[in-house]
């Protein structure tokens, strides 16, 4: 997936998208302890990203997606990282809509 997928980069996050192997695409989240040392912050960001993906889900069904934290995110930047995730997911959903 990391080798063959198309990458969309942001300041905090990287989104990797590849054509889905199944009828409905899957979504994975990679949030490492080095990037976010506190579990409560990792879980908060993961919950926010899941909501964003759920809202954009019909547009993402054609893709397997990985959302990965690229750089350190402190507790104060969780909202900014979630907004960036929304922009990245919207870009993928828009490219899926234009491809059909």
C-alpha positions in Angstrom: 0.0 0.0 0.0 2.8 2.5 0.9 4.7 1.5 -2.2 1.9 1.6 -4.8 -0.5 4.3 -3.3 -0.8 7.9 -4.3 0.4 10.3 -1.6 -1.2 13.5 -0.4 1.0 15.4 2.0 0.2 18.0 4.6 2.1 19.6 7.4 1.0 17.0 10.0 -0.5 14.2 8.0 0.1 12.1 5.0 -2.7 10.3 3.2 -1.9 7.3 1.0 -4.7 6.1 -1.4 -4.7 3.2 -3.7 -7.6 1.5 -5.6 -9.6 -0.7 -3.3 -8.9 -4.4 -3.3 -12.5 -5.1 -2.1 -15.8 -3.6 -3.2 -15.7 -1.1 -0.3 -12.3 0.4 0.5 -10.7 0.1 3.9 -9.2 2.9 6.1 -6.1 2.6 8.3 -4.7 5.1 10.8 -1.0 5.2 11.7 -0.4 7.4 14.7 3.0 6.6 16.4 4.0 7.2 19.9 7.0 9.2 18.8 4.8 11.7 17.0 2.2 11.9 19.8 3.5 10.6 23.1 0.3 10.8 25.1 -2.3 8.1 24.3 -5.2 10.5 25.1 -4.0 12.8 22.3 -3.5 9.9 19.8 -7.0 8.6 20.6 -8.5 12.1 20.3 -7.0 12.6 16.8 -8.0 9.1 15.7 -11.6 9.7 16.7 -11.7 13.0 14.9 -10.2 11.4 11.7 -12.7 8.6 11.9 -15.6 11.1 11.9 -14.1 12.9 8.9 -13.8 9.7 7.0 -17.3 8.6 7.9 -18.7 11.9 6.6 -16.8 11.5 3.3 -17.4 7.7 3.0 -19.5 7.4 -0.2 -16.7 9.2 -2.0 -13.9 7.0 -0.6 -15.4 3.6 -1.3 -13.3 3.1 -4.4 -10.0 3.5 -2.4 -8.0 1.9 0.4 -6.8 4.8 2.5 -4.0 5.2 5.1 -3.9 8.4 7.2 -0.4 8.7 8.8 0.9 11.3 11.2 4.1 12.7 9.6 5.5 15.0 12.2 5.1 15.6 15.9 1.6 16.8 16.9 1.2 18.4 20.3 -2.1 18.6 22.1 -2.7 22.1 21.0 -2.3 21.1 17.3 -4.9 18.2 17.3 -7.6 20.5 15.9 -5.3 21.7 13.2 -4.3 18.2 12.3 -7.9 17.1 12.1 -8.7 20.0 9.8 -5.8 19.1 7.6 -7.1 15.5 7.5 -10.5 16.8 6.3 -8.8 18.7 3.5 -6.7 15.6 2.5 -9.8 13.4 2.5 -11.7 15.9 0.5 -9.0 16.0 -2.1 -9.1 12.2 -2.5 -12.9 12.2 -2.6 -12.9 14.9 -5.2 -10.4 13.0 -7.4 -12.6 9.9 -7.1 -15.6 11.9 -8.2 -13.8 13.4 -11.2 -12.5 9.9 -12.2 -16.0 8.6 -12.6 
